[in-house]
Amino acid sequence: MTQTQERTRTFTWSDPAAGAAHLGRRSGLELMQAMIAGELAAPPIMHLVDMSRMEAEEGRVAVELLPQEFHYNPLGTVHGGVISTLLDTAAACAVHTTLPAGVGYTSLDLNVKFLRPVTVDTGVLSCEGTVLQRGRRTALAEARLTDPAGRLVAHATSTCLIFPLPLP
């Protein structure tokens, strides 16, 4: 019987309620920029998956991920759920950057196409989400995940529902 060497991983995060308290008080772009600047803590999912280097402007969000062993599925490649999480984050956050204070959103769907396998040897993945169309009630966004050579690794489209946030 073959023995495997166990690995461990530890991570920390800030109380997500502190960031959520700013919802409705700032525009989506202001919230994203405050997270990037370190004024507000990033949501726990960013630490869980180990996303890094976020950029945000109106209608566009970019984020990076260095594939790690802890992202692997039983086939020895990065799990599709990790890739989907990255695509969902970029697409939905791009929608968020277009929303004024007092307006929220939630994902209605996420359609993902996986085009290339990803391993720790792939290198840093870049994911860019952009808003394709935004109306009063829904928004359509896409996200493109590329490898260091600029090759498309995965692509997603997402529809988000837009709604007024309840007043505190």
TAZI-V367449 format. One record per helix or strand. SS is the DSSP state (A for helix, B for strand). FROM is the first residue (numbers start at 1). LEN is the number of residues. If there is no record, write none. Layout:
ss={SS	SS}
from={FROM	FROM}
len={LEN	LEN}
//
This chain:
ss={A	B	B	A	A	B	B	A	B	B	A	B	B	B	B}
from={16	23	26	28	44	51	60	69	72	78	80	103	124	138	152}
len={5	1	1	10	6	7	7	3	1	1	17	12	11	9	13}
//
